[in-house]
Amino acid sequence: MITPEFARTMAAYNAEMNRRVFGAAMRLPAEERRMDRSVFWRSIHGTLSHILWADRTWLSRFGESEKPSIAIWDSDKLVDDFGDLWTQRQRFDQVITAWAGQLSDQDLQGDLAWYSGAVGRDMTRPRALVVMHIFNHQTHHRGQAHALITRAGESTGDTDLPFVLPD
């Protein structure tokens, strides 16, 4: 399904895109970042907070992080201060990059089992599928934040994977 190299590539891509998205968001006034824009996680800040919450949750299932103490429904409020959110995002991108860097083909085999608070039941899925989901989830919600940031008048620069990563 996927390889360790896929995970390493996506970790690098997501770290760079987080730098671009947070950089653009930080150029906006705080009230723009916090404005409820009628999206799933309400605001730019809330969406970026949710992504960090989800990354921590997923990596906790692989034994690489502590699970956040708040439920998914409050994940948009994980970190109140945007500067602190950016600091935590950078640190956690390093955790993801290190984790992806040590993945082997064997780590992507078999199933991962966990209890999902979001759906209220035990889940089991192929490990490779879950790893793919971690990066897909980031890209999905970061795209929402990107659209909100663009609507607010800022730019992140290119977002296409072939043009973001260095040669």
N, C-alpha and C positions, 0 to 999 in steps of 0.2 A: 504494500500500500504506500508507505513512505519510507525514507531512509533517515539515518542520523544527519546526513548532510542537509536534507530538507529542513529539519528542525534548526540546524545551525544557521542556514540561510534566512529562515523566517525570524529567528531571534535577532539577527543583525538588522534585517529590514524593519522589524517592529521597534527596535531601539532607536533607529534613525528617524522613523516616522514619528515616534513619541517626541523626539527632540524638536522636530519641525512643528508638530501640532501644538505642543506646549509653548514653543517660542512664539508662534503666532497668537496663541491665546493670551500670553502674558503681555502682548502689546495692546490688548483690549482693556478698557476700564473694568474694574471688578464687577460693577453692576451689569455689564454686558455678559460677562462669564456666568453670572448667577441668574440672569433673566430666564424666567420660565417661558420656554419657547414651544410648549405643547408637544414635546417629544417624549419618548418612553422614560428617559431618566431626567427629564425636565429641562436641563440646562447644559451648557458646555462643561461647567464644573462638575455637575452631577454625572454626566456621561463619562468623563475622564476618571472620576472617583470610582464609578462602577467597574470600569475596566481593571483598575488596580485591585479592587476587591475580588473580582473573578480570577485574575491571575494568581493571587495569593491562595484563593480557595482551591483552584485546580492543582497548583503545585503542592499544596498541603496533602493532596490525595496521592502524590508521588513521594511524599516524605521530605520535600525540599523547602517547606515553609510552614509557618503556623497558620491555621485557619483563622480568618477574621472573626472577631467576637460578635459581630452584628449580622443579622439575617440579610438575605439578598434584597428584600424589599426596602431596606435602609442603606443599601450599598452606595447610593448617590451621596450619602452623608458620611462616608468612611473617614474622610479628612476634610476638616472645615476650612483650613487656611490653604490658599492656592499655592503659595510658595512652599509650604510643607508637602503638599500633594506632589509638586514637581520634584522635590528632593526625594521623597519616597519612591516615586516612579523611576527616577534614575537609578536608585539603589536596587530596586527590584528588577529592572532591566538587566543589571549585572548578574543577579541571581539566575534569571532565565537564561542568559547567555552562557553562564558557567554550567548550568544544568544541561542545556542543549549540547554544549561542547563535550560533555562526558557520556552522552547517550551512545549506546551500541545497538547493533541490529537486534541483539537478544532483548534489550530493554523495550523494544517496540513489539515484541511477541506476546501472545497471551492476552488475557483480559485484565481489566481493572474494575474492582468492585468498590462501591461507596454508597452512602446514604445521601440522597438529594433532598435538601430542604425545599428547593424550588418546586419539585413535583411530589414531595412527601412520600418517597418510597426508596427502597434499595434499588440500585442500578448496577448493571454489569455491561461493559462495552469493551471492544478491542482496544488495547493500549495505543496502538498506532492511530486509531480513529480519535481517541481523546487528545493525543498530542496535536493532531491536525486541527481539532476543534479549538484548542487553546489559542493557536495563531489566527484561525478564522474568526473567532470571537473578537479578538483584539481589532482585527481589520474591519470587521462589520461595524462595531460601535465607534471606532476611531473615524470611520467614514462619516458617521452621523455627526460627530463633533466637527469634522472638517467642513461639512456642509453648513453648520451653524456659524463656524468661524468665518467662512467665506461670505455668508449672508451678512455678517456683522462688519464686513469690509476689510478683513485681513487675509493674507495669503500664506500658505505653507510651502509654496513651491511645488515641484513635481511630486506626485504620489505613486507613480507607476513603478513597480518593483524593478524592472530592467534598468530604469534610469536613476534609481535612488541609491543602489549599492555601488561602491567603487568597482572599477574593472579588476 
